[in-house]
Amino acid sequence: MSILMRMTFHVRSETPSDHAAIEAVTQAAFLAAPHTDHNEQYIVAALRAAGALTLSLVAEMNAAVIAHVAVSPVHISDGTEGWFGLGPISVMPALQGRGIGSSLMHEALQRLAAQGASGCVVLGDPAYYRRFGFDNDPGLILPQVPAEYFMALPFETRRPRGVVTYHPAFSARH
């Protein structure tokens, strides 16, 4: 008979003392991931340096950072304001599949909505992100990306239409 142990972790905003741990978690989470150029940790650092992290949340367990999510503003060519891009989101590989990433997602989306955001976009696996309410929106385009992997979650009824541009920090390389 196996006993399932409940993992206890909490989600909080990052602090300056978390930066090295966030880099390590992000690097580890994407190390074996397909469809990545392994620059996610540099993107997070560049967003932070540019003051463009609207939200930077960590999951902490036993005083250690085990997961992270970044949220930053995006530009939409129709001039719609108040939209944000979620990502990267990272969970230590040994702890993936245990609901930690889902907790970070829910908290980030809840905080965005509470701050009056109009909506959020994400680039990633539709099977994962659809369960949080993200869906493809033909009115929003991220150039050079297959449309099925770019999804939106509006927090209000007005839907923007146009090309989405992430912060220049998403071009960061080591």
Secondary structure, DSSP 4 states (H G I P E B T S, - for coil): ---PPPP--EEEE--GGGHHHHHHHHHHHHTT-SS--S-HHHHHHHHHHTT--SEEEEEEETTEEEEEEEEEE-EETT---SEEEEEEEEE-GGGTTSSHHHHHHHHHHHHHHHTT--EEEEES-HHHHGGGT-B--TTEE-TTS-GGGEEEEESSS----EEEE--GGGG---
